[in-house]
Amino acid sequence: MKLDATGLIGSPEDVAGRIRRVLKPLRPEQVWINPDRGFGWSPRYMCNQKIQSMAAGARLAREEVGRG
C-alpha cells in the first residue's frame, strides 16, 4: 500500500495520522516510511522540512504501537 503525500509539508501529527491509516490493514512490520517522491524539483528547505516531519511522525506512530 502506498500513501503519497507529494507536495505536502505536513506536521508530525499529520504524518503519524497517515501512518495510522496504513496500519489498519497491515502489520507494523509490513510498513516502511520512505521519502520516494517530491524531492526532485523541491527547494532544499522544503525537503529538509518534509524529512524532519516524516521522522518525527514515524516516532509518534512507533510509540503508539509500542515499537519506539
N, C-alpha and C positions, 0 to 999 in steps of 0.2 A: 504494500500500500504506500503510495507516495502522496505526501501533503505538501503542496508547493506554495511557498509564501514569497515568491519573487517580487521584488519591488517594494516590499513592506519592511519597515523597521519597527517591529513590534516590541512591546515591553517584555521582560522576562515572564511576566504573568500570562501574556498573550501566547508566548511560545509554549509555556507549560500547559496551557489550555489546549493547544493544538496537539501536543504530545498525549494528553489525556484522551482526546478523541481517538487517536490512533491506537491507544492501548485498550480500547473497548473490545475490538475483535481479535487483538493479538496479545501474546505473552510478552513481557518486557524484554526477554532475551531475543525476540524476533524484531525488535525495533532499533534502528540506527538513526541517529540525528546527524545529518550530513548537509553541509552547505554546497549543494551541487549546482545551484543556478543563481543568477542575479548579480554576479560579481564582474563579469566581463566588461560591461560598459558603465559600471557604477563608480562614483568617486571613492577614493580610498577611505575617507572619513565614514562614508556610508557602510562600506564593507566592514570596517572595524566595529561600528555600532551593531551591525547585524550579528557578527560573530560573538560580541560580548553578550547581547541579549539571548542568543541561542545557547551559549554556555550556561548563563545564569538560569534560563528556563529549564534546561536539562537537569541542572542541580535541584531545582524545585521539584520537578517531576520525580527524580530519583528518591528524594526524601519522602515523597508521598507513597511510593511503592516499597519503601524500606531498603533501597539499594544505595543510599547515599553515604 
